[in-house]
Amino acid sequence: ITFNGKSLGVFEYEGKPTALIGIDLRQTVGSYPIVLTLSDGRTIRKNLVVGERVIAKAPLGIPDKLGGDTPEAEKELINTLVQEGALISAVPSGPEKLWSGPFRLPLEGPIVITDTYGYSRLTGASTISHKGTDFRASVGTPVYAMNSGTVRFTQFLRNYGHTVIIDHGLGLHTIYMHLSKIDVANGQSVSKGQLIAHSGDTGYVLGPHLHLTIRIGGISIDPEKFMTLLSE
């Protein structure tokens, strides 16, 4: 299966061949081709129509530990966000499906979402997209793997704090940020529900929480939408 000329990983879901497509927050409105090539060489062509997304905006300051609300701190923030984004984008994904069954949330209940995916944070003269979901979690709250996979990244980042990335195969990553402690190592295999970290307030935060990003083929998508498709 290809989407807009890009090959997608295919897996079986509810008895049907399935692929995950990540649509960028700022994907240009229009019609994009999906082509399914069967084992006998036949092809099926459809179009996926991407509509306009209204992006809300809200102000967000820079915490004092990162320099406060100054032009110098804003410049450093933007530059280091680009650098950290490149590190995350370089994290590989294996060609095989590593997850099994539905995904679970990374925290135990009760679940409280404090910031949703997709709005723009106005920081000084800059606009920063919030490409994840924030969950209320005090420092030290256990964080669990959403499904089985391989740990591909465990590192402290200036803005994202202590960060863990799990590769679930076929281009699917779950990313856990602002952690106080990491309990897994690079290359380690993890199972669904395994303790991987503890939440915190490291990096660019105004208070403790867990930031969750889900990426498909390098595209950060809405974790809440993802969970409506592949959750318990």
RODO-2510 file (C-alpha; in nm, 4 decimals, decimal comma):
residues 232
     n   res          X          Y          Z
     1     i     0,0000     0,0000     0,0000
     2     t     0,1281     0,3467    -0,0847
     3     f    -0,0024     0,6860     0,0234
     4     n     0,0986     0,9803    -0,1934
     5     g     0,3793     0,7651    -0,3345
     6     k     0,5163     0,6606     0,0070
     7     s     0,5172     0,2899     0,0922
     8     l     0,3297     0,1875     0,4081
     9     g     0,3750    -0,1130     0,6342
    10     v     0,0881    -0,3601     0,6051
    11     f    -0,0430    -0,5733     0,8913
    12     e    -0,3557    -0,7736     0,9640
    13     y    -0,6195    -0,6051     1,1794
    14     e    -0,9553    -0,7679     1,2493
    15     g    -0,8898    -1,0099     0,9636
    16     k    -0,8151    -0,7422     0,7044
    17     p    -0,4926    -0,6045     0,5534
    18     t    -0,4390    -0,2670     0,7187
    19     a    -0,1930     0,0234     0,7078
    20     l    -0,1508     0,3306     0,9262
    21     i    -0,1313     0,6721     0,7587
    22     g    -0,0019     0,9755     0,9453
    23     i    -0,1476     1,3089     0,8327
    24     d     0,0599     1,6095     0,9370
    25     l    -0,1076     1,8814     1,1409
    26     r    -0,0401     2,1288     0,8596
    27     q    -0,0894     1,8943     0,5651
    28     t    -0,1944     2,0902     0,2565
    29     v    -0,5658     2,0583     0,1848
    30     g    -0,6302     1,8363    -0,1161
    31     s    -0,6783     1,4867    -0,2553
    32     y    -0,4012     1,2288    -0,2118
    33     p    -0,3734     0,8909    -0,3901
    34     i    -0,3792     0,5574    -0,2075
    35     v    -0,2705     0,2594    -0,4183
    36     l    -0,3143    -0,1014    -0,3107
    37     t    -0,1143    -0,3569    -0,5115
    38     l    -0,2404    -0,7153    -0,4792
    39     s    -0,0225    -1,0255    -0,4916
    40     d    -0,1465    -1,1053    -0,8433
    41     g    -0,0350    -0,7649    -0,9711
    42     r    -0,3754    -0,5951    -0,9794
    43     t    -0,4014    -0,2469    -0,8321
    44     i    -0,6816    -0,0624    -0,6560
    45     r    -0,6651     0,3166    -0,6528
    46     k    -0,8537     0,5496    -0,4216
    47     n    -0,8143     0,9075    -0,3070
    48     l    -0,7955     1,0336     0,0495
    49     v    -0,9259     1,3864     0,0886
    50     v    -0,7546     1,6020     0,3514
    51     g    -0,9700     1,8889     0,4688
    52     e    -0,8827     2,2105     0,6462
    53     r    -0,7976     2,1974     1,0148
    54     v    -0,8728     2,4966     1,2335
    55     i    -0,5738     2,5484     1,4633
    56     a    -0,6402     2,7193     1,7950
    57     k    -0,3811     2,9535     1,9439
    58     a    -0,2878     3,0227     2,3052
    59     p     0,0018     3,2037     2,4750
    60     l     0,2709     3,0107     2,6633
    61     g     0,5664     3,1655     2,8417
    62     i     0,9180     3,0330     2,8860
    63     p     0,9981     2,9068     3,2383
    64     d     1,2724     3,0808     3,4329
    65     k     1,4914     2,7693     3,4281
    66     l     1,5134     2,8081     3,0477
    67     g     1,5775     3,1798     3,0564
    68     g     1,2330     3,3325     3,1064
    69     d     1,0419     3,5485     2,8619
    70     t     1,3321     3,7184     2,6871
    71     p     1,4228     3,7396     2,3156
    72     e     1,7475     3,5552     2,3881
    73     a     1,5679     3,2667     2,5613
    74     e     1,3127     3,2507     2,2793
    75     k     1,5895     3,2263     2,0176
    76     e     1,7653     2,9500     2,2094
    77     l     1,4339     2,7684     2,2573
    78     i     1,3554     2,7674     1,8847
    79     n     1,7085     2,6632     1,7861
    80     t     1,7226     2,3765     2,0335
    81     l     1,3715     2,2585     1,9431
    82     v     1,4927     2,2168     1,5855
    83     q     1,7953     2,0199     1,7037
    84     e     1,5903     1,7953     1,9302
    85     g     1,3307     1,7421     1,6595
    86     a     1,6055     1,6190     1,4279
    87     l     1,7244     1,3702     1,6915
    88     i     1,3729     1,2332     1,7354
    89     s     1,3112     1,2148     1,3608
    90     a     1,6292     1,0088     1,3202
    91     v     1,5061     0,7323     1,5545
    92     p     1,4629     0,4184     1,3395
    93     s     1,1692     0,1832     1,3124
    94     g     1,1873    -0,1842     1,2260
    95     p     1,0149    -0,3438     0,9253
    96     e     0,8139    -0,5882     1,1385
    97     k     0,5033    -0,5270     1,3509
    98     l     0,6120    -0,5538     1,7155
    99     w     0,2875    -0,4699     1,8928
   100     s     0,0044    -0,7072     1,9727
   101     g    -0,3613    -0,6302     2,0278
   102     p    -0,4980    -0,2932     2,1398
   103     f    -0,2889    -0,0128     2,2872
   104     r    -0,3323     0,1036     2,6465
   105     l    -0,2845     0,4491     2,7974
   106     p     0,0593     0,5149     2,9533
   107     l    -0,0853     0,5963     3,2969
   108     e    -0,3244     0,4255     3,5349
   109     g    -0,6560     0,6006     3,5952
   110     p    -0,8112     0,8355     3,6650
   111     i    -0,6899     0,9993     3,3434
   112     v    -0,6986     1,3789     3,3180
   113     i    -0,5901     1,5501     2,9948
   114     t    -0,4507     1,8965     3,0602
   115     d    -0,3476     1,9939     2,7051
   116     t    -0,4697     1,8515     2,3761
   117     y    -0,2951     1,7964     2,0432
   118     g    -0,2834     2,0438     1,7622
   119     y    -0,2972     2,3972     1,8946
   120     s    -0,0300     2,6613     1,8464
   121     r     0,1568     2,7960     2,1473
   122     l     0,2412     3,1643     2,1056
   123     t     0,5809     3,2224     2,2652
   124     g     0,7068     3,5740     2,2094
   125     a     0,7181     3,6247     1,8335
   126     s     0,7296     3,2490     1,7688
   127     t     0,4563     2,9931     1,7107
   128     i     0,5179     2,6388     1,8378
   129     s     0,2804     2,3548     1,7519
   130     h     0,1799     2,1236     2,0364
   131     k     0,2091     1,7858     1,8670
   132     g     0,1058     1,5624     2,1541
   133     t    -0,1283     1,5165     2,4481
   134     d    -0,0477     1,6194     2,8053
   135     f    -0,1713     1,4108     3,0988
   136     r    -0,1886     1,5264     3,4589
   137     a     0,0787     1,3382     3,6510
   138     s     0,2676     1,4421     3,9615
   139     v     0,6420     1,3854     3,9799
   140     g     0,7159     1,0164     4,0234
   141     t     0,3939     0,8784     3,8720
   142     p     0,4625     0,5394     3,7039
   143     v     0,4613     0,5462     3,3227
   144     y     0,3893     0,2265     3,1287
   145     a     0,4588     0,1057     2,7748
   146     m     0,1466     0,1440     2,5617
   147     n     0,2250    -0,1803     2,3800
   148     s     0,5119    -0,4179     2,3112
   149     g     0,8122    -0,2925     2,1188
   150     t     1,1807    -0,2006     2,1391
   151     v     1,3222     0,0982     2,3240
   152     r     1,5073     0,3086     2,0652
   153     f     1,5847     0,6296     2,2557
   154     t     1,6559     0,7194     2,6196
   155     q     1,8055     1,0622     2,6575
   156     f     1,7792     1,3946     2,8374
   157     l     1,6825     1,6804     2,6063
   158     r     1,6900     2,0474     2,7024
   159     n     1,3267     2,1141     2,6099
   160     y     1,1677     1,7689     2,6269
   161     g     1,3472     1,6601     2,9427
   162     h     1,4092     1,2908     3,0058
   163     t     1,2589     1,1167     2,7017
   164     v     1,1827     0,7560     2,6066
   165     i     1,0910     0,6426     2,2544
   166     i     0,9494     0,2954     2,1918
   167     d     0,9477     0,1554     1,8395
   168     h     0,6461    -0,0657     1,7726
   169     g     0,7552    -0,1438     1,4169
   170     l     0,6185    -0,0399     1,0774
   171     g     0,7025     0,3247     1,1459
   172     l     0,4993     0,3527     1,4677
   173     h     0,6605     0,5205     1,7713
   174     t     0,5244     0,6185     2,1118
   175     i     0,7208     0,8978     2,2817
   176     y     0,7116     0,9813     2,6528
   177     m     0,8531     1,3196     2,7639
   178     h     0,9350     1,5364     3,0705
   179     l     1,0134     1,2267     3,2774
   180     s     1,1817     1,2367     3,6182
   181     k     1,3349     0,8898     3,5849
   182     i     1,3902     0,6393     3,3040
   183     d     1,3696     0,2696     3,3947
   184     v     1,4587     0,1080     3,0595
   185     a     1,7639     0,1031     2,8316
   186     n     1,8210     0,1472     2,4598
   187     g     1,7661    -0,1763     2,2699
   188     q     1,5534    -0,3295     2,5447
   189     s     1,2387    -0,5170     2,4468
   190     v     0,9322    -0,4177     2,6466
   191     s     0,5845    -0,5602     2,6803
   192     k     0,2520    -0,3799     2,7025
   193     g     0,1985    -0,2405     3,0511
   194     q     0,5646    -0,2708     3,1540
   195     l     0,6995     0,0073     3,3754
   196     i     0,9337     0,2199     3,1621
   197     a     0,9694     0,5484     3,3520
   198     h     0,8296     0,7923     3,6069
   199     s     0,6709     1,1232     3,5136
   200     g     0,8264     1,4554     3,6054
   201     d     0,8757     1,8205     3,5243
   202     t     1,2030     1,8156     3,3295
   203     g     1,2528     2,0349     3,0245
   204     y     1,0195     2,3046     2,8907
   205     v     0,7299     2,2745     3,1347
   206     l     0,5375     2,5038     3,3652
   207     g     0,4387     2,2146     3,5915
   208     p     0,4705     1,8349     3,6185
   209     h     0,2882     1,6241     3,3587
   210     l     0,3400     1,3480     3,1032
   211     h     0,3595     1,4558     2,7399
   212     l     0,2741     1,1757     2,4965
   213     t     0,3557     1,1949     2,1268
   214     i     0,2609     0,9257     1,8755
   215     r     0,4351     0,9231     1,5383
   216     i     0,3421     0,7281     1,2265
   217     g     0,6031     0,7320     0,9524
   218     g     0,7695     1,0339     1,1100
   219     i     0,4421     1,2291     1,1417
   220     s     0,3154     1,3300     1,4874
   221     i    -0,0556     1,2529     1,5056
   222     d    -0,3297     1,3099     1,7644
   223     p    -0,2866     1,0480     2,0416
   224     e    -0,6546     1,0707     2,1327
   225     k    -0,7578     0,9924     1,7743
   226     f    -0,5072     0,7074     1,7652
   227     m    -0,6555     0,5560     2,0781
   228     t    -1,0056     0,5577     1,9260
   229     l    -0,8680     0,3306     1,6519
   230     l    -0,6374     0,0913     1,8360
   231     s    -0,7244     0,1067     2,2052
   232     e    -0,8967    -0,1379     2,4365
***
